[in-house]
Amino acid sequence: MADQKPVKWLVLILTNCLFFSIAFSAKTQFAHKTYIVQMDKSAKPESFTNHLDWYSSKVNSIVFKPENEEDGGHDHERVIYTYQNAFHGVAARLSEEEAERLQEQDGVLAIFPDTKYQLHTTRSPLFLGLEPHDSTTTVWSQRVTDHDVIVGVLDTGVWPESQSFNDTGMSPVPAYWKGACETGRGFSKNNCNKKIVGARIFYHGYEAATGKINEQTEFKSPRDQDGHGTHTAATVAGSPVRGANLLGYAHGTARGMAPGARIAAYKVCWVGGCFSSDILSAVDKAVADGVNVLSISLGGGVSAYYRDSLSIAAFGAMEMGVFVSCSAGNGGPDPVSLTNVSPWITTVGASTMDRDFPSSVKLGNGRTVTGVSLYKGRMMLSTNKQYPVVYMGDNSTSPDPSSLCLEGTLDRRVVAGKIVICDRGISPRVQKGQVVKDAGGVGMILANTAANGEELVADCHLVPAVAVGETEAKAIKHYALTSPRATATLAFLGTRTGVRPSPVVAAFSSRGPNFVSLEILKPDVVAPGVNILAAWTGALGPSSLPTDHRRVKFNILSGTSMSCPHVSGIAALLKARHPEWSPAAIKSALMTTAYVHDNTHKPLQDASAAEASTPYDHGAGHINPRKALDPGLVYDIEAQDYLEFLCTQRLTPMQLKVFTKYSNRSCKHALASPGDLNYPAISVVFPERTNVSLLTLHRTVTNVGPPVSNYHAIVSPFKGAYVKVEPRTLKFTRANQKLSYKITFTTKSRQATPEFGGLVWKDGVHRVRSPIVVVWLPPL
């Protein structure tokens, strides 16, 4: 009998689990979540006078009404957005069962659950060559038409009082602009001007997922209390501000990439995140408003093109001639960590500049270690005095939980009056310093781990703190663990320029390959994204911690969120100079003129490893705006070409229809393979079948340089393949003439790892470079 008791208890537990599982499942089935519903615009019955009535009718026809609910009591609340420009359909609050029923209705192309996205959180113009060291002639000073370009920034809003948004000297807002200046707490019509020409908010999806916004603690208006949106907007198109600095660091003139361009702020991110239904509505509205460029410094996970609502909306924007720039993500140095990988999106990784903020750790054993910091505060350590050093970990290759300085893990009795060594990871870097301060520590040494390598990111700490690379961190930790009276002091050395080597690919910058389509090399380019100075909100301190009561006009941030607006701003400059260029032509100009060598003339380095970076890290290379203005040749791609690419991706007719929606496009099967898309980068993928030893890809270039031009091809050698370009010479006789070539790869020995190289077309003035990646998939 005793043996049967455990069996009875097990049955009872399983029965209870089953009961709760069924109850929870039932609750989930009828709980309302936000779904994005894409409709086939062309399928509207004639009985409906407009599409919006038809969309609402479709939703209402499947709504489940409990018996105790009055007829139509909540139907009007179900639809929270309608989309009618870059995307067609609605966002609606539905139960799982209702969503499944709606999916079966005629005219419904696709249904996506609302998903949460995350933000990919002065010297850059000079570093990028936009502003010469000793001349009044700049890329910016040439044309008034620069003012006719409008960049839509999807982010956390804007702090309009910043001097970066001063509109002095700007011409009237272009007549084509249809945007609005929405008002709310802390934001009036007067906060828009000839620089900030539009400001809108999108929150219905956010509120449906998280509840009503607390208007006492958060601005339910375009006003930015996070700082991220103000920083990205100013990086895109901030007006020049002399004497800009962060607590004395990075002193100089701050200006955006396209200071003559205008900004439209679309606030899609709130305290609890950014939701796809809101982002989609913002893209839709921005296209209708008349933006020329969209800058989107956020991302979610990676999914198939037809399941990615931002990808679909970006496709619609591209069809309307809008250039879309997105951050690659901060998931590096792990491979396959990219987001926003669609070929019609420009995907931007991050790199360093030739400026840093040196600081030092002087150890009691006489050794001095160099690091970085943006600390400036009342707590200062004497450089003539040594302070005890403590490390709570064991210096193994992986951080010990007690060494991460997480909240509540430091014992005041152990750390008071000492400099604490904290490993990076889990919590924000600046928060570790606050934990040290709260526990009575007098300073912090922030130690890089294997995940960060030697990359140093400066932070505006609340306690004297120095960040050091992994190698030096190990040495400091060893000293602290083996010396009974280990001591140190910290010194802060201001701003240094002319750093070599630079640029270097940031360790945090997300990496390829792009597993959605190996034939599309991503990221596209890298741009400055480490220690970037730009405008800041007046509602938050520079560390973004609630305990930080300092207020600054400018802040220094790092992330692909910072590199994306650099590219968005340069795209605005290119659009101003070449209004006839398509989004693909602008992207091509950025990619084919990018450079792959640093200021020591060596290949671009990877900050996460002591070796050269590859196209899976830097894409086509680091942007070179001056060269991009005159690229010589461009690889142009039209909307139909992108559809032809999608036709090679094994999508069903219904899946393809999410991209053809109202354009009535269809597959003409013009591409023999996905690698034949006229992309500026060349990615060759030999299949698992070893009998396929020859692959030929086709490209077409358009002459945007001198009408009469002769280009000659130079291609790098590969260990595993012979490469042949036909023809080797392209002879142009007129402007905008298109000529085609083919490039054939023949396997001589299959390689276990990808090979990297490049193809350059030269005419004596221009160098039109395409990165090449050759991949041999492992045999089945």
N, C-alpha and C positions, 0 to 999 in steps of 0.2 A: 504493500500500500504506500509505503514511504516513497518508493520510486515513482509512483503515479502523481505525487503532488507537484513536482516540477513540471510534468506534462500538463496538468490542469492549469497551473499558473501560466504556462506558455500559451495554451489555448486562449485563456482569458486575455492575456496581453495582446495576442494577435487579433482577437476579436475586437478589442478596444481600438487597436491601431487601425483596423479595417474600417470601423465605424467612423473614427475621426477623419480617416483618409477620404471616405465617401462624402462626409459632411463638408470637409474642406474643398473637395473637388466640386461639389454642388455649388458651394459659395463662390468658388473661382469662376465656375461656368456662367453664373449670372451676375458677377461683379462687372462693373463697367470700366473698361480701359479705353484709351484713345487709340484708334486705328486710322491710318491714312488710306483713303479709298481712291484709287485711280480709275477714272472713267474714260470710256471711248467717246470723245466729244461728237464724232460723226454719227453715233448711233442714237442720238436724241430723237424720240418720236415727234411727229409734226403736231401732236395734240398739246405739246408744251411750248409756251411762247419763248422761254429762255432756259438755258442750261441749269441755272441755279435751282429753279423750281423742279426740274427733272431729277437733279441730284438729291434734293431733299425728299422728294417722293420715293425714290429708291430706298433711302435710309428708313423712312417711316413705314414702308411696306413690310419690313422684316423685324421691326421693333417688337420685342416681347412685352406685353402689358399685363401685369398681375391684375387679378380680378378686383382688388381693392383700390387700384389706381384709376382715377377718373380719366375718361377718354381724352387723349391728347395732353394730359397734364404736364409731361416733361419732354414731349417730342422736340420742342423748339430749342431745348438745351442740348440735345444730342449732337447737332452739327456745330462745331466750334470754329471751323475755318472753311472757306471755299477757295479753291485755286483755279485760276483761269488764264494764266500767261505762260510761265515756264513749265507748268504742270497743270493737269486738269482733273478736278475731283473735289473731294472734301476731306476734312478730318472730323471724325465723329466718335462719340463715346458709345461703345457697344460692349455687350457681353461676348464671350467666346463663341457661344452658340449663334448669336446674331451675326457675328462676323463671318462665320462659316456659311450661314444662309445667304448673306449678301454676296459672298464670293461666287455663288452659283447663279446670280442674276445676270440677265443679258445686259450688255453694255458696261459691265464691271471688268476692268482689265487686271487689276491686282489690288491686294490689300496688304499693307505693311503695319505691324505693330509699332507704336510710337517708341523710339529708342532714345536713350540718353547719350549726349555727346559731352566731351570734356574740352576745355580750353587747353591749347598746347603752349601751357605756360612754361652822339653829335658828330662821332667821328666817321660814321659809315659813309656819308657823301664823299668826303675827302678820300677815304680808303678805296671807294669804288671808282674814283677818277672823275666824278661829276663836278668837283670843285677843284680847280688847279691851285697849287701852292702859292703861285706868285703872279696871277693874272686876273684881270677883271672879266675876261671872256670865259663864260661857263656854258655848259649845256643848257642851263635854264634861261639865259638872258635873251634868247633869240626871238621868240614869237608870242604874241598875245593869245594865239589859239590854244596855248597850254591851258588857259582858263576854261576852255570848253569841254574838258574831260572831267567826268564825275565818277568817283570811286565809291562804291557801296561797301561799307565795313560792317560785317555781321559779328557782333561781339557783345560787350557788357554795357554799351552806351558811350556817352562822351561827357567830359567836364568842360563845358563851353567857355568858361572864364579863362582857360589856359591861353597864354600869349601865343601858343602854337596855332590857335584858330583865329588869330587877328586877320581881318579881311581888308585892311588898309591897302588901297591901290588896286584892288581887284575890280574887274569889269562886271557889269550886271550879269545876273544868273542867266544862262542860255534859255532861249524861248522854248526849246523842246522839253525842258525839265517839268515833270508833272508831280514831283514829290511833295510831301507835306511836312510841316513842323508840328508834331503832336505835342500836346501839353499835358502836364500832370504835376505832382508835387515836386517843387524845386526846378521846374522847367517851363518856361513861357515861350511865346512866339519870338520874343526879343532875343532868345538864346540862339536862334538861327541867324545866319548872316550870309554874306557872299562866299564865305569859306565853308561853313556848315550849312549846306543848302537844304538838308532834309534830316529829320529825326523821327523814327517810329519805334513802337514797342510791340512785342509779340509774346504773349504770356498765357494764352488759353490752354495750350498743351501742358505747359508747366503747372498751371493751377489744377488742371484735371488730374495730374499725376501726384502732386504734393500738397494740394489744398491752397486756399487763398493766400496771396502774398500779404504779409504783415506790413501795411503801409506806414506804420510808426517806425519800423526798423529798416525798411527798404524803400528806395525810391521807385514807385510804380510809374515811372516816366523815363524818358531817354537819358536822364542824368546818371552818370557812372559813379558808383561808390566802390567799385572793385579796383579800378585803375587800368585793368587790362585793355579795355576798349579805347580809352584815351591814349594809351601808349601806342597801340597798333595804328590808330587813326592818324596820330601825329607822325609816326614813322612813314606812313604812306604819303601824306601831303601837308605836313606841318609847315606853317610860315616860319621864316628865319627868326630866331630869338638869340640875341647876343648875350653872352655871359651866362648861358645855361650851365647848370652843374647840379650834382647831387652832393650836398654837404661839403662842397669844395672839390669833389672828385670830378674828372672828365670835363673840366671847365672849357668853354668854347662856344661857338655858335651852333645851336641845334636847328636842324631843318629837315623836312621830309624829303623823300626821294623825288617827288614831283610837287614842289612848293606852290606852283601855279594852279594845280588841279584843285577840285572841290571835293568835299566829303559829304556823304549821306550816311548817317549812323542808324543801323538797324539793331536794336537791342533784343537779342534772342537768349542771352544767358543771364541767369539769376543766381541767388545765393546757393540754391540746390542743384545747379547745372543747366544744361541747354538741351531742349527736346526737339526731335526731328520734325514734329508737326509745326513748331514755331519757326524753325530754320527754313523749312519748305515754304511757309507763308511769306517769310522775309525775302527769299530768293524770287518768289512769284511777284511780290509787290515791287521789289527793286527793279526787275526787268520792265514792269509796266511804268515805273517812275521815270526810267530812261538812263539808268547807270550804264557806263561803258566798261567798267571793270568791277568785279566782285572780289573782295579780300576776305577769306574765311579761315581764321586761325583756330580751328577746332576740328575734332574728328571723333569717330566712334570706332567700332571694330571693322574688319574687312569682310565683305560678303559679295556674292555674285552681282554683276552689274545690274541685273533686273530686280534684285532684292534691295538695292541701295538707293533709298529715296533721295539722298543728296546728289548721288551720281545722276539719277534721272532728271532732277531739277537742273543740275549743271548742264546736262545735255540740252535741255530746253533753252537755257540761257545762251549757250553757245550758238544754237540755231538762230537766235535773235542778235548775234554779233557781239555778245558780251564775253570778255576774257575772264576766266575764273581761276583764281590762284588759291591754293589750300596748303596748309602746313602738313608736312609728312608725318609728324608725330614725334614724341619724345621717348620712344621705346628702345632706342639704341643702347649699347652696341649690338643687341641681339639681332640676328638675321631675321628676315621675313617679318619685320615689326612695323611695316609701313601702313598708313591709312590713306584714303583719298587717291586711289591708284588708277582711276579711269583715264584713258588716253586724252579725253577732251578737257581734263583738269590739269593745270600746271602744278605739280607736286614739288614742294620746296623743302629741302633739308637745311641744316644749320652748320655754320662754320665760324671760326674766330676771326677777329680783326687784329691789326698790328698795335693794339692798345691794351694795356692791362693795368692792374692796380696792385703793385707789389707790396708785400709785407714780409716780415721775417720772424722766425722763432729762434731765439738764441738759447741754446741748451747749456746746462750747468757744466757739461764736459768740454765746453769751448766750441762746440760745433754750431754753425748757423745754417738754418734751412730757410729757403725762400718759398713763400706762398702768396696768396692774394686775399684782400679784404677791402670792404667799403665801410669799415667801422669808423664812426666819428661820434663820440659821446663824452659825457662827463667822467665816466669810469675810465681812467687811463692808467696803464701800468708803467712804472718807472723803468727805463731802459738800464738804469744803473743798479737795479735790484733784481734778485732772482726769487721766483715764487715756486713753491712746491708743485710738482706735477703728479696727477693721478690718472690711471687708466683702469677701467673696471672689467676689461675683457682679458683674453689670453693670447692675443696676436696670432690667432690661427687664420687660415685663408678666408674663412667665412666669419662674418661678424657675430659676436656673442650678444644675445639679447640685452644683457646688462651694459654692453659697451655702446649701445645706440642712443643713450641719453633720452629715452622715451619718458613721457610724463610719469612722475611717481616712482621712477626707478633709481634715482640718486639719493643716497643717504647723506643728509646735511653734515652728520658727524664725520663723514669720510672726506667730503669735498669742500667744506667751508674754507675760504681763504686760499684755495688752490686753483691752478689751471687744470681743466678737465679735458682729457682726450676723448672725443666722441666720433664713432664711426658713422659714415653716411649710410642712409637707408631708412625705410619705413616712414619716418616723420620728416616734415620740411626742415631744411638746413637751419633756417633762422629760429625755428621753434626749439631746436636742441640748445641753442644759446640761451633762450629764455628759461629752459629747464635748469641749465647750469646756474644762471643768475638767481633763480628762485631758491636753489639749494645752497646759496651762499658762495658759489664759485666766483673767482675773480676774473677768469678768462677761459677761452676754449680753443683747442686745436681741433679743427674739423678734418678728419682723416678720410681720404679717398680709399675705397676698397677696389677689388678686382673689377667690379662693374663699371667704375668710373675711370680707372687707369690714372694717367697723369693729367687729365683735363681739370683745369681749375676754373670754377665759377665763383665770381665775387658776389658777396651778399652784404646788405646793410644791416649788420647784426646789432642787437641790443646790449651785447656784452663784448668786451674786447675779444676778437676771434680771428684766427688765421686758418684758411683752408690750404691743405698741402696734398701733394700727389701720393699715389699708392706706395711707391718705393720709399720715399722719405718718411711717410707715415709709419711704415713697418719699422724703420730704424728708430724713430722717436718712441714708438710703443715698446720696442725691445729695451731701450734705455730706461723708460719708466718702470718696466717690470723687473729689470735686473739690478737697478741702482737703488739702494735703500733711501738715499736722499736726492732723488732726481729733482732737478729744478729747471726753470726756463723763464724767459720773459718774451713779450711780444712787442713788435714795433711796426708802425704803419707809415708807408713811404710815399703815399700820394698816387699820382698818375704817371705812367710811362708810355711813351709812343715809340714807334719804330721796332716793335717786337719781331724777332725772327726765330723760327720760321712762322710765316702767316700767309694766307689763311691755313687753318688746320680744320679738318672735319670734326665737329663736336662729337664727343662720345655718346651723348644722349640722343643725337639725331637718328631717327628711325632708318632702318636699312632695308634694302631689297634682299633677294629678288622678289618680284611681284608674282606671287603664286596664283593670282587670279588669271593672269596671262603672262607666261614667261617671255613671250615675244615682245611685250611692251616693257622697256627698261624704265624702272623707277628707282629713286626719285628722278625728277627731270634735271634739276640744278640744285646747288647749295648757294646760300647767301648769308650775310652777317646775322648771327643769332645768339652770340655770346656777349654778355655785358653791354647791352645796347641802352644808350641814354635817350629818353623821350619823355613827353609830357605825362603828368600824373594827376590823379584825382585829389581833390582837397578833402575827401572824406575818410582817408585811410593813411596810416603811416607807411614809410617806404618798405618796411619788412612785411606789411600786410597782416601783422599780428594785432589782435584787439588791444593788447597791452602797450602797443607802440603809439604814443601820443605826439610823436614828431609829425610835422606837416611839411611837405616839400612840393615844389612846382614841377620837378623832374625826377625820374627814377631810372635806375639801371636794372634791366631784366634780361633773362636768358631763356631760350626755348625756340622751337621751330615756329612758335607764335610770333616771334620777333623777325624771323627770316622771311616768312610769308609776305608781310606788308612791304618789305624791301622790293620784292619782285612785283607786287601789285603796283607800287609807285613807279617802278621802271616801265612796267607795261603801260601805265598812263602816259608817261613821256613818249613812248613809242607810238601810242595811239594818236597823240597830239601831232607828232611829226608825220605820221603816215596814216591818216584817218581811213584810208581805203583798205588797210591791212585787216585780214581776218584774225580771230583769236589764234588760229593755228600758225599764221605767219608771224605773229608777235612771239609766240612760244618758240618757233623755229629760230628766230633772230637771237633770242636769249640763249638757246641751247648751242647753236653752231658757233657762236662767238665766245662761249665760256672758256675759261682757261683751266688747265690741269697741273700747273706748276706754281710753287709758292714764291715768295720774294727772295729765296736763296737759289732759285732756278732748279729746284728739285721737285719730283712728283709730290702732289698734295699728300700730306700725312694724315693718319687717322689718330685722333687723340686717345683712343681707347687701347691702342697697341703701338709698339715702336716700329711701325712699318707703313708703307705707302697705302693710301686708301684706293678703293676700286670703284668702277662705275655703279656697283651696288650700294656704295656709300655716298658718292658725290654726283651720280648721274652723269650729265654731260660735262660737269665741272662747275667752277665758281663764276657767277654772273659778271659780265664786263659791259656795263651800260653804254659807254662811249662806242665800243665796237658794235654793239647791238643796234645802234641807230643806223649803221651802214653795213649790213651783213653781206652784201653782194648777191647771195642766193638765199631763197627760202624754200622750205618743204611745206607747201600749202596742203590743207586738208579741209574738205567741205563736209557738211552734215551727212550727205549721202555716203561719203567715204567711210565715216565712222560707223554708219549703219552696215555697210558692207563688211567692216571688221566684225561687228556683232553677229553678222550672218555666218561667220566662221567659228562662232563660239558655242555651237550645238544648242542654241536656244530654241524652244518651241515657238510656233507662230504667235501664241498668246503672250509668251515672254518677250518676244521681239516687239509686240504691239505697244508695250509700255514706252518704247522710244519713238514709234511712228505716230502715235496718238492722233494728231489732227493734220499731219503733213502728208498723209497718204503715200509715204515712201514704202518701197518694197525691195526685197533682195534681188539684185541683178547678177549676183555671184561674180562680181568683177575681180575679187581677190582670190588667188589660188590658195593662199594660206594667210593666217593672221599676221605673219611677219611681213606681208606685202603692204600693210597699211603704210602710207607715206610719212612715217614717223621720222623725226630728225635723228633718232638713235636707232642702231641696228642690233637686234638680238636674234641670233641664229640658234634654233633648237633642233638638234638631231634627235629623232625619236628613239624609243627603246629598241626598235628593230635594227639590228646591226647591218642588214642588207641595204639600208638607206645611207649612202656615203656621199651624195651630192645634193646640195640645196642651193637654189637660186632665188634671190630676193630682188624686187624691182622698186625703183625710186624715181621721182620726177622733181626737178628743181625749177624754180621760177626766178628769172633774172630781175632783181630789183636794184642792180648797180648800173654801171655805164652800159648803154645800148649795145655797143660792140665790145664783147669780152670773150676771152679764151681761158678756160679753166682746165687744169691738168690734175689728174688723180694720183694721190700717194696713199698707199695702204700699208699698215704695219704687218710684219710677218707673224705667223702663229705656229706653235709647235705641232699642233694636232691637225692643221688643215692648210691646204693651198687656197689662196684667195685670188680671184680674177675679176677685174672691173672692166666692163665693156659698155660704151667706148671709154678709152682712157682720157680722151679730150672732149670737152663740150664747147662748141663754138656758137656763141650767141650773136645775133645780128640786130636785135631790137629789145627795147624795154619790155618787161613782163612776158617775154618769150619763155615757153616751157620746153625743157629737154629732158629726156629720160635716159636712165642707165640701169644696168643690172649688175649685181655683184654675186659671184658664184663661189661657194665654199665646198671644197672636196676633202673629205677626211683622209689624212695619211696615217694617223694613229689616234684612236679615241682616248680622250683625256678624262681622268677621274674627277677633275675640278674644272670649273669654267675658266676660259681664257679671255683676256681683255686686250683690246687694241683700239685702233681708230682709223677712219678714212678721212682724208683732207682733200678738198678741192681748192686749188690755188690759182690766182690769176696775176700774181705779182703784187697785188694790193690787199686782197681779201684772203682769209683762211677760213674756209667753211668746213668745220670739223664735226664728224659724227662719231660718237663712241661705238665700239663694236664689242659685243659679248658673244662668245661661242660656247654653247652648252651641249654636252653629250649626255642624254638621259641614260641611267644605268640599264643594261639589258634586262629584259623580263626573265 
